[in-house]
Amino acid sequence: MTPTAPELRGAPTKRQVTAAFRGLLVVRLLGALANGVMLPFIILWAHRVGGLSGAAAGALFLVQAAGEFAGGLAGGALADRIGHRRMLLLSTTGMALGYGSLFLVHHPIPALGLFLAAGLFESAFHPTIAALIGDLHADEDLAHAFGLTRVVASVGGVIGPILGAVAVTFSLSGVFAATGALLVGAALTVLVAVPPDRVIGPETAEKDSGENAAEVYGAVTRILRDRRLALLILGGSLLSITFTWWEADGLVLLNGLHPLGTTAYAALFAIDALAIIVFQLPVTRWTRRHDTGRLLFLGAALQGAGLAGFAAAGLGYPALVVAVLVTSLGMMITGPVTSAFITRHAPPGRSATYQAALSTTQDIGTAIGPTSGLALGRIATPALVWISALPLGLIAGIATARAARPPSRPDPGAATVGSAHPL
């Protein structure tokens, strides 16, 4: 049996680990609430307050994604260098200042600049939380911890838009004031509830504090040679691209098959979030008894099959609900299992770098998915777009399952630095 985190590292007690993890759950909840508060109202704010009209309002999302993509790998490597807690505190503070300052902005140039800056800070937020969860938990507890984090994020995703709607009754800019306040709360939670890295795990980057900036980019170079990580990114990117066909293009593509109102479309996302809240932990407990590679293939295949089910939109709304539930089940499997696997696979002192590399799959999906979905819908038919998600899901499943297969010889991407969590 793998020793518990305190026994392995000899520093934190079980009570300290539990308290620190609860603090991270609160931080993740506040981050999800903050995102949910502002996301539904960004375009409306851009038109009425921010000075961006028409398609130009979409530039806010583009610069935010550009900031996250540009800073992702470097942010993860920097977190491993300066310490995970320190980077989480820095990223939450930067996000609070970036998004919160939009409350005072009424011009497009500063709006674009603040969204870019906030995206840079946000690029380190998620991988650093994932790295800290890995620091706190033993291998057998990782999937459950990541599953619980996903449940908390879904709760924030449901409640956040409701809080945003309340803020809008006072002013459109009020959503950014509320977002900033929530993120300030997240930063204070990190400060109070998350202990220093030297307490959580002495090997997590304190020894690197004297290294220069070249080491950050050296870490990025090393992970680019890791074939197993490359397969995970390939598979995750395909899943992210096809998921954005629903998330970003779904209303257009589904209306090409059967009339669907905006309220009915939004309800599908609520169903997805509620399914995660109710079923994520039972699914995660089930996954603990099965092989990682098979689980990754199954999860990817289910997501592809669920999205392909949208091609049956003409059968009525119940068919869409079934498709959403199958898609959600696939993501319940792949999300925690992938995060747990990458935590075990990352070399010592590189967990945030590897989590950041994995998070680039979301940026790739955001960059490619919406455009590709609409383009395919024009070239072919909406039904064929949804059906094509199934073979892409199977390809993603094969790639990720191959990544999880124990190597017959040492992995050249990790052999030079070892592994903190044996596979």
Helices and strands as residue ranges (DSSP letters): H 5-9, H 14-38, G 39-41, H 42-48, G 54-58, H 59-82, H 84-100, G 101-104, H 108-136, G 139-141, H 142-168, H 174-193, H 197-200, G 206-208, H 214-223, H 227-247, H 250-255, H 262-287, H 292-308, G 309-315, H 317-345, H 351-379, H 382-404
